[in-house]
Amino acid sequence: MGNREDLLAGARRCLQEKGWARTTVRDITTAAGGVSMAAIGYHFGSREALLNAALIEAIDEWGTRIGRTLNSYGEAGSTPAEQYEAMWAAIIASFPRDRTLWLATFEALLQAEHSEELRRYLAGSQAQGRRGLAALLLDTDENGIDDTAARTLGATQMALFAGLMTQWLTDPDHAPDAADITAGLRALTDIVGTPKTQEGTPAK
């Protein structure tokens, strides 16, 4: 690999081992096999830009990996509810393997306040995630997902994902499992009920 690739690999290793805030330029160059500190400025401009690039690369790889996992969740002949619970089981199973990545992602959300590039990337990833999750749940191609489905079904699923991830990172021993998630959604359905028109009759 060249210096640029070595620096990316070193930065990713540092993100996993030390997190965003605690990673120094010296940490990165050491993890990159002794690449000079000046190479960071030459290839990326700054430590922050390098960490941005490393995090984006890691998230992209995770998205590809989890996408393969979710596309094969559930068993043939299972009900939609069983498939949905199996999907959550697959998501939860990915948390231990990718824990350091998600911790770094939370740090990056704070850093995005000072990086327009990172903020645009994270916003774009969220938009893509909403559409992709809606397509997965509706068993259709992403091109068939309209803005309403992405903004409602997709966004709600993403909110559940982020909330569960936060609980798991904080207290994995007491975070809900897949069965808890589906049971909670059924309870919410009972609370929300069927939409009504202004006249009080169920909406069609």
PyMOL commands that set and color helices and strands:
alter all, ss='L'
color gray80, all
select helices_A, chain A and resi 3-17+25-31+38-43+47-71+80-97+99-114+116-138+142-144+147-170+178-192
alter helices_A, ss='H'
color red, helices_A
deselect
rebuild
show_as cartoon
